[in-house]
Every structure is written in structure tokens, then in C-alpha cells.
Amino acid sequence: MGIQVEFNPDLALRKFKTIGRLEEECLPEALEKDGIYSFLKKGQRNYWLEGEIPLKETKGNQELSRPIASIRILEATHFLIKGELYTKGEYTVVEVFDPNDTKPKFEGYERTK
């Protein structure tokens, strides 16, 4: 059987108030620099905690937007709900990106300036 662990180079959340999703599974209504927000993802996920990673919007099935912000994961915890594994945590926003600016914000795991 094995242990299933997913390593995520970004945090991908659903559109604000997606029907059938909890608030923590979705992007906040408004992202603010230095704001601290909660997240919830199904599965045992590992995130890089020592630097900035992209925040993206997901529509599901690995359909991701370009980065909408640069964030730092502050904490991530694995736990069970009715036998299902989840990862929850908090992140802080380093910078919110202008949606009209199409220049790359990350190159690999490094943030471009």
C-alpha cells in the first residue's frame, strides 16, 4: 500500500466561495500584503516553509492559474477527519501580483524580482 505524500511547489486554492468547498479551501475575498490566512487541502501535502512560493487558483484536475501572489507558509499540519487525511495551515502574503502584469514571478523555486 505505501504512504502517499504529495510535495507541492505552490499553494492552489479554489475561487472565493466555491460551492461545496469550505472557506479554508478557497482564496479569500481580498488578498492583502502581510495578511495571514488559513488553508485546507485534502491529502498529506508537504510545502516549502523556508521561502516564498506562488499562490494560485485551481479549478480542479490540476488546472492552475498563473501566480496571483507570493506567499510564505507559516505552518502546515496533517490530520484525519473521518479517516480521510488532510493538511491545514496558515500562510502570509508577501506580495499580491497585478493580474495584468504577465512577466514571470518565479523561475523554478526562486522568486524573480
DAMO-V456288 format. One record per pair of residues at least 6 apart in sequence whose ideal C-beta (glycine too) atoms are under 6 Angstrom apart, sorted by the first residue. I is the first residue (numbers start at 0). J is the second residue. If there is no record, write none. Layout:
BEGIN
i:I j:J
i:I j:J
END
This chain:
BEGIN
i:4 j:43
i:5 j:42
i:5 j:44
i:6 j:45
i:7 j:44
i:7 j:46
i:9 j:52
i:9 j:53
i:9 j:55
i:10 j:54
i:11 j:55
i:11 j:57
i:11 j:63
i:12 j:25
i:12 j:26
i:13 j:20
i:13 j:24
i:13 j:25
i:14 j:56
i:15 j:25
i:15 j:26
i:15 j:28
i:17 j:25
i:21 j:39
i:23 j:37
i:23 j:38
i:23 j:39
i:24 j:39
i:27 j:36
i:30 j:68
i:30 j:92
i:30 j:95
i:32 j:92
i:34 j:92
i:35 j:89
i:35 j:91
i:36 j:90
i:37 j:89
i:38 j:88
i:39 j:87
i:40 j:86
i:41 j:85
i:42 j:84
i:43 j:77
i:43 j:84
i:44 j:86
i:46 j:72
i:46 j:75
i:48 j:72
i:51 j:69
i:51 j:71
i:51 j:93
i:51 j:110
i:53 j:66
i:53 j:105
i:54 j:67
i:54 j:68
i:54 j:70
i:55 j:63
i:55 j:64
i:55 j:66
i:56 j:64
i:57 j:63
i:66 j:104
i:67 j:96
i:68 j:92
i:68 j:95
i:68 j:96
i:69 j:93
i:69 j:94
i:69 j:110
i:70 j:90
i:70 j:92
i:71 j:91
i:72 j:90
i:73 j:89
i:73 j:91
i:74 j:88
i:74 j:89
i:75 j:86
i:75 j:88
i:76 j:87
i:77 j:86
i:78 j:85
i:96 j:104
i:103 j:111
i:104 j:111
END
